[in-house]
Amino acid sequence: MVRRTPLFAAGAAMASLLAAAPGADALSTRVNPIRKVVNLLQQMQQKVSQEGEQEKELYERFECWCTSGSKNLAESIAAAEEKIEALGAELKASAEEKAKLEEELKQHKADREAAVKAMAEASGIREREAAAYAKLKAEHGANAAAFEKAIGALERGMAGAFLQSYSADVLRKFAQQGASEGHRELLA
């Protein structure tokens, strides 16, 4: 729609008067100040028409954007609110999981320390038992050797010489350790 301004109406009326006036041809060949005004008014009319069309197009675009933009904005707001709730729940679950894992970590560290202590104690016990075993094995080895010598001496008939030997002394001590009170007196 073209807007008609009072200035435009005046310019149009003046142009029609000039065209109808006698000698209009003579006026048109010369540059007439009125003609200049009419031309300017016509140019302004065209410019205003173009601006009006541009304004109308911009208005339609803006109106379309307002209707679709508000719909899209409402949808994105709703989606964001849902996402906020979901992320809040996920954050809460993650915090609970973290707290649970921290407690488990503390328990596992305590269990590990207890296991390290138990291993150290077990190693100490094994070392003491190994030392006791080595001592016992050495004693039993000496006793077994003394028995073999005693058996060999007895078999050869050297009963008197055996009793005065070191092996007989070891055998006597071994026998005293395993014997009861009454038997110890006899062996001494």
TATA-V568231 format. One record per pair of residues at least 6 apart in sequence whose C-alpha atoms are under 8 Angstrom apart, sorted by sequence separation. I is the first residue (numbers start at 1). J is the second residue. D is the distance in Angstrom with one decimal. If there is no record, write none. Layout:
I_J_D + I_J_D
//
This chain:
18_24_6.2 + 153_159_6.6 + 162_168_6.1 + 163_169_7.4 + 28_35_7.8 + 176_183_7.6 + 154_162_7.9 + 176_184_5.3 + 153_162_6.4 + 176_187_6.9 + 150_162_6.8 + 175_187_7.9 + 172_187_6.8 + 172_188_8.0 + 150_167_7.1 + 149_167_7.0 + 150_168_6.9 + 15_35_7.6 + 147_167_7.8 + 146_167_4.7 + 145_167_8.0 + 146_168_6.9 + 15_38_6.2 + 14_38_7.3 + 146_170_6.7 + 147_171_7.0 + 146_171_6.3 + 11_37_7.5 + 12_38_7.3 + 11_38_5.4 + 143_170_6.8 + 142_170_7.9 + 143_171_6.5 + 11_41_6.0 + 11_42_7.7 + 143_174_7.2 + 8_41_6.2 + 7_41_7.7 + 8_42_7.7 + 8_45_6.9 + 3_48_7.8 + 2_48_7.9 + 3_49_7.4 + 2_49_5.6 + 1_49_8.0 + 2_52_7.1 + 1_52_7.6 + 1_53_7.9
//
